[in-house]
Amino acid sequence: QRQLDVVWENRFVEPDQLDAALRRTRFVVIGHVDDSMIVSGVVYHAIGFGANVLIRDGELARHLAAAHRFVHRYDDASLPQRLHQIVPLPAVEVFAEATRAYGLESCKAGWLAALA
């Protein structure tokens, strides 16, 4: 239908190459199956570079989407439509929101509360 010309390279991506790609992207699509994760380093890596996140619908996806404007849910049938519907937040806004939620000050406050 769409006649995409895609080349799949199944290889390790060096960290600097991955970081460079994340700097250039607006969305990272995360296809984890629900209940296969309770947190995702992929999410934190992506938002650390200002990328919006599309995450397969599930408990973690609902939790993150309720908390952040840069997280959007999808199911397998809706992914193509969702990609065309969502207006991504600018990278600077993603990074600012992520820093408020997960930055050093937020982590420090969380640990202080947990240890009190």
Order of alpha helices (4+ residues) and beta strands (2+ residues): alpha-beta-alpha-beta-alpha-beta-alpha-alpha-alpha
